[in-house]
Amino acid sequence: MIEKLAESLVAWQVKKHYLLEKDRNLYTYAYELLIGQAVNVLIACLLAVLLDACLIVFVFLASFFPLRSYAGGHHADNFNICTIISTLIVCMVCIASKVIPLEAVLSVSITAGIVSGGLIYKWAPVEDQNKPLSMAEKKQYRKTSILIWMIECTIWIVSYWIGARDVSLAIALGHLLLSALLCAGVIKNKFFRKNAR
C-alpha cells in the first residue's frame, strides 16, 4: 500500500513536470521512507494516548530516532513488517515504563548505558544491505553515533538527578532497544554474507 501511494505521488509529479523521469526511482524510494515513518509515528502517538504514556513515548522516540539513524542496525525487509515491529516496540516501551519500579530506574539506566555504549563503540554503524556506506560515511556515522549516545546519557543522568525518572527510563529503554537492533543487524549481515558465498 505504501509503495503504491509513493508511486502514485511520484507519477503525478513527473506528469506535472515537477520531477524528472530519470529520478523516478529515487523519489519513489524517498516517499516510501517518508510515508512509512509518518505511519509509524502516527501509530506511536495513538498508542501513547491509548496507553497513557505520552511523555514516555515522546522521549523514547526523540532519543531513539537520532541514534538509530546513525548507529544503524537491523532493518525489516518491507514496510508492513517494519510497522508491525515498530508498533510492538512502542507497546513494549509503554508496558515497561509501567512495570519497572522507580527504584530500579537507576540500575536499568546504567545497564542500558554500558551495554549500548559498548555495542555502539564496537559495531556502529551497522549497515544494511539496502543502505551500504562508504568508508568516509562509516567514520562520520560512527563519530556521530558516539556523540549522540554521550549527549543522551548526559540527559538521562541529569533527568534522574532532578527527579524526572520517567525521562531517564525512556532514554534507557531506547538504548536497550537500539542495542538489540544492533545485535540483530550484525547477525543478519553475517548470515547474508554467509549465504551470498
Secondary structure as UniProt FT lines:
FT   HELIX           2..15
FT   TURN            16..17
FT   HELIX           21..23
FT   HELIX           24..50
FT   TURN            51..52
FT   HELIX           54..71
FT   HELIX           79..99
FT   HELIX           102..104
FT   HELIX           105..123
FT   TURN            129..130
FT   HELIX           135..162
FT   HELIX           165..196
//
